């Protein structure tokens, strides 16, 4: 099987899955979460993982790194689209304050916890690995909030805030992640070289956003619009890889620029059609690289879970109490958004593909496990509170 044939197979699997899953409607939030998050594709990726299947021929699926990078670029682009200035103005100012404080408090709490226990671990984490896990801990799952809202498991006045907060703290996470990449470059290449690489990236992203703003008016069909948008993202991804910048952060900047420059209706039409297939391929790639032999990292996994559950329970309780003090009862205070976002897994892959550190694959396995545990726990906590 050639690399191109393997790539075509992945795309076909994702597109077919999109249309099949749109017809599936399950009763429980957990079942819907497992279906719509892309769990089936994660399992397929595990079956194709040459390290786990012990079939060397399956390594062909890992030879499409340019497409892996594109999926990461698409992920960052989607986050950037959520930062439309006109759109976010409709949210109350206090939402921004509570969400920012929640992200920063969780980020700092997870970071402090790891710095305290790190000397006691049998395998020490580097400072950058601790910071990466801290960023991941501060980000929330948009998918679980959406599913809970549609099933009316969240009171409407709180759902409005949670939908905002889960999107906004992902934006904050990607920005901090970009700064982390800059710090890594500054440590290894020097501050001047890192600043130059970042400046070149920003300039090219701005020029391509201007290019899109001008030429998207000339394209009338969905296919033409898709080719233009996907082609520009591919250019940005290639540039980010060449300059060793974060693919997710660089493409995030592109999404932010064009959503505030161009016709958002055409952009959203393209995004709606491609979002699910490419997200499914992301999960398939995660399965391809997942390392399930994380016995030595079991202590890191446990500490990470304890930190997230403890800190996010406290943060959610305070946010519910202060957002609507006259409309909050004890049951609603038990509703906690523990779930971390799938973007966090893409971040770990972004770091791995740039630096090729084997330990980062261990972090990927940890983040995947925490992703499922925290999201299922979050869905369960909301359902339990509603039943009371």
C-alpha positions, 0 to 999 in steps of 0.5 A, a space after each residue: 500500500 502506498 502512502 497516497 492510498 493510505 491517505 485516501 483510505 483515511 479520508 474516505 473512512 472519515 467522510 463515510 463515518 460523518 454521514 453514518 454518525 449523523 443518523 445515530 441518536 443514542 439515549 445517554 450523554 455518555 454514549 453520544 459523547 463516545 460516538 461524536 468525539 471520534 472514539 471509534 476512529 481512535 480504536 481504528 487507529 489503535 488497530 493500525 498502530 504498528 507498535 501495538 499490532 506488531 505488523 510493520 507494514 502498517 507503519 505506512 499510515 505514519 508516513 503521511 506526516 504532512 497530512 498529520 500536520 494539516 489536521 493540527 493546522 485545521 484544529 488551530 484554525 477552528 479555535 481561531 474562528 471562535 475569536 470573532 470580535 463582533 461575536 464575543 461583544 454580545 457576552 457580558 464582561 463578567 464572563 471574560 473575567 470568570 473564564 480567565 480566572 478559572 483557566 489561570 487558577 487551574 493552570 497554576 494549581 496543576 503546575 504547582 502540584 506537579 512541581 511539588 511532587 515531581 522530585 518524588 516521581 520515579 520518572 521526572 517531568 521536565 519543566 516544559 512537560 509540566 507546563 504542557 500538562 498545566 495548559 491541558 488541565 485548564 482547557 474545557 471540553 466544548 463537545 460535552 457542554 454541547 451534548 449536555 445543553 441539547 439534552 437539557 441537563 444544564 440550566 439555560 442560564 448556566 449553559 450560556 456561560 459554560 458554552 462561552 467558557 469552554 470556548 474561551 479557555 481553549 483560546 487562552 490555552 492555545 495562546 499560552 501554548 504558543 508562548 510555550 513554543 516560543 520559550 522552547 525555541 528561545 532556550 534552544 535557538 536563542 531569543 533573537 532567532 526565536 523572535 525572528 521565526 515568530 515575526 516571520 510567521 506573523 507576517 506570512 499569516 497576515 499576508 495570507 489572510 489578506 490574500 483570502 479576504 481579496 480572493 474569496 470574493 472570486 470563488 462562488 462554489 463550495 468546492 472552490 471556497 474549500 480548496 482556497 481555504 484548505 490550501 492556505 492552511 496547508 501553506 501556513 502549516 508548512 511554514 510553521 513546521 519549517 520555522 519550528 513554530 507551533 502549528 496549532 498556534 500559527 493556524 489559530 492566528 490565521 483563523 482569528 484574522 480571517 474571521 475578523 476580515 472576511 465573509 464569515 458565512 462562507 467560512 462557516 459553510 466550509 467549516 461545517 462540512 469539513 469539521 467532523 471528518 477531519 476531527 475523526 482523522 485527528 482521533 485516528 492519528 492519535 490512535 496511530 501514535 498512542 503508547 499504552 505502555 505507561 506503567 512508569 507514568 501511572 503516578 503522573 496520571 493519578 496526580 493529574 486526575 486528582 489535580 483536575 478533579 479537585 481544582 475544577 470542582 472548586 472553580 465550577 462551584 465558585 463560578 456557579 455561585 457568583 454568576 447567578 447567586 439568586 438562582 443557584 441551589 445546592 444541586 446546581 453547585 454539584 454540576 462540574 465541568 471536569 472534561 478537558 478538550 480534544 484540542 489538548 491531545 492535538 497539542 501534545 502531537 504538535 509538540 511531538 512532531 516538532 521536537 520528536 521527544 519519545 516522552 511526549 508520546 507518554 504524555 499523549 497516552 496520559 492526556 487521552 485517558 484523562 480526556 475520557 475519564 474527565 468528560 464521562 465524569 462531567 456528564 455523569 455529575 450533571 445528570 446526577 444533579 438534574 435527577 435530584 
